[in-house]
Each structure stands twice: as C-alpha cells, then as structure tokens.
Amino acid sequence: MIDALELTRELLRFNTINPPGEERACAQHVGGLLEAAGFTIAYYEFADRRTSLVARLGGSSDTRPLCFTGHVDTVPLGAQPWQRDPFAGETAGGRMYGRGSSDMKSGVAAFVVAALRLAPHLGGTPGLELVVTAGEEISCQGARDLVRRGDALGRAGAIVVAEPTDNRPLVGHKGVLWLRARATGVTAHGSMPERGVNAIYKAARAVTRLEQLQFDVTPHPVLGAPTLNVGTIGGGLNFNSVPDAATIGIDIRTIPAQAHATVIAWLAEYLGDEVTLEPVNDSPGIWTDPFDPWVRQVFDIVTPVLGAPPEVRAAPYGTDASALTPASLGAPTVILGPGELALAHQTDEYCLTERVEQAVHMYIEIARRWCKV
C-alpha cells in the first residue's frame, strides 16, 4: 500500500497552481486510489478542469460520518528563484520540498492514506467522508460549489481540516471579508480640474478614514481583535485628466461576534456617500468550543505526539471550513495538518517528513475512535 510520503510526492508532481488551478488530474489520481479501496467516488467541477472530489465509505443511521477535508490547488511560485524543483518532491535533511508540500498536499496525502488503511474496517460504522477541493486559494471556490449543489455533501458529524498546523490542533479562524470600495467622479481636462470631480480624492479621504477606524467590539479571547487592511488602490487613466473612477481593496478579518452583513452596513455608514461597497469574498470564521468532547478527544490523541497537551489556539488564515462547517450545521471542527504553518506560500516550501507520518497515525486514531473500529 502507498505511504503518505510517496503520495505527497505524487501529488506535488501535478501542477495545480491557481490560477488557473486545473485540479482535475490530481483529484482523479486521489479518486482512483480511494475507489480501488472501496470508497464511493463523485467528482464535481465548477469550471473546466476545476475538479473537487467527494469520497465516502461506511455509514450508519445513528451517527453522522467524520469528514476529512483539504485542497489540492496551490499558489503561484513567486518571483524569487527556487533552489529545488517545485514539482519533484525532492527530499533532503528530513524535508520534502515542493509547491504545496505544506499547503497542503502533505495533509491531503496523510488523510487519504489513513482512510486507505482503515477502509477494510469501515462497513457498518458511521464511516468517513473525504472532501478534496479545487480552488480553495481564491475564495474557497470548490467548497462553495459543493455546498451550493445541495446534494454533493453529506452532513458531517465532525470535521478535520488538514491545513498546515505543525500537527497542532487549532479550533477556529477569523472570517474573511474582502470589500471593493468604489468612488465615482466627473472627468475633465487636467488643466481645468474645477470642471470635474476627482474620484481619487474621494478614495484618498476614504483611505484616511479607514486608517483611523476602530472596531467597536470586544476582542475574542483566542482569535483576538478584528483587523482591517487596505490592500489595493487604483484610479485614473492618464496624467492630464480628472479621474472619474477609483477603487480601494479592503481586507477585513472578523471574529464570531461580528456578522458580515452588519459590518458592511456599519462601514458604509462610517465612510459616507463618497464610496460604495461591494463584497468580493465573504467567508465566515469558525470557532469550536475547545471543551467540546470530540475536540478534547482530539487533543488527547495528539498529546503523545507533541509531548505535552496542546494549547487552545486558532489559525491565522482562512480555510474551506468557512463553507463546509455551516453546511454541516456547525459540526465541531479542528484544523490539524502536518504542513509547516510558517512555510505556506513561501519560496522553497517544504514539509517535515516525520510530521507527515505522525499525521497519518493521528488521523487513523481520530477516525478509529469516531467509527469505533
């Protein structure tokens, strides 16, 4: 049977950089392994060659299945040259290098291998549902597509998201709310600016207000305070015209006390009528009570691996759980994966080979206890 390091290397050889993604071949490779082990396989495409996979085995009427999920798209390589082939899965010094090695093909490989090893024992149990998504890196497109379809997903009883966490369980992450603020004006010749209305000036006043903004909400004890960053600004066509359009890209990271619709309405009032707001990415955060019995069980399982009980922590990034956890009516969710949290999206990205094997054993134990096998 294939091991997790070998499978990680195989997945790294598929170029799934997003954009364009093109995850179909990678998803089919995983699907072929699972189908041969007895899993029922279904593929879903939200665009040409943008393929997500849902695999199921087992199932009983009294307990919902355990879901493992991860994505196979990766971010671009970046401008800096790589010292290792980003698509070869080279190993050296206990590391496996490649784009997606930490974020998050090693995590996908680990839960797939765990599922393959458990497959002969899952009949008549609550079973497993594996959700391997396309398009996570841009607004969780694949996961959102699965949820929109209505019948693509089962209703999981608990969810493990195999994003990079250094094999430390995390119980939540902030929401992601990206807004495009648009300012409009009236164009005129640059030598006669009094005849126009300068949209860039409107945008500049909005940016100044955004820099001064303070959210009126109590920080979350683990997630902390919400944040806001102006990430882009653009406007104007040429030096000698009064610009009649300008845009600002706003990145807000929210905490559970903030409903995104309320944040948008509040921000629109705060900025006034000089700009209008358009949501670009609206992904809610997730938070699971760290005293949830299943979460405590997961903490117990990872303690021997870590050498000490894990602290209650949250992820600094967003995940597909933004879509998948609400679809399962808020099922307890843990983010737990072998990738190096600090190396996601980095040049010469790598994962530690030891952690990949550790993740397989943790996933097997989590699934074994859920399915009582």
URBELWO-V252878 format. One record per helix or strand of 2 or more residues. SS is the DSSP state (hx for helix, st for strand). FROM is the first residue (numbers start at 1). TO is the last residue. If there is no record, write none. Layout:
ss=[SS | SS]
from=[FROM | FROM]
to=[TO | TO]
This chain:
ss=[hx | hx | st | st | st | st | st | hx | st | hx | st | st | st | hx | hx | st | st | hx | st | st | hx | hx | st | hx | st | hx]
from=[4 | 24 | 40 | 50 | 66 | 91 | 95 | 101 | 128 | 141 | 158 | 172 | 175 | 190 | 199 | 227 | 245 | 260 | 276 | 286 | 293 | 321 | 332 | 341 | 350 | 353]
to=[12 | 36 | 47 | 57 | 71 | 92 | 97 | 121 | 133 | 149 | 161 | 173 | 184 | 195 | 212 | 235 | 254 | 274 | 283 | 287 | 306 | 327 | 335 | 343 | 352 | 371]
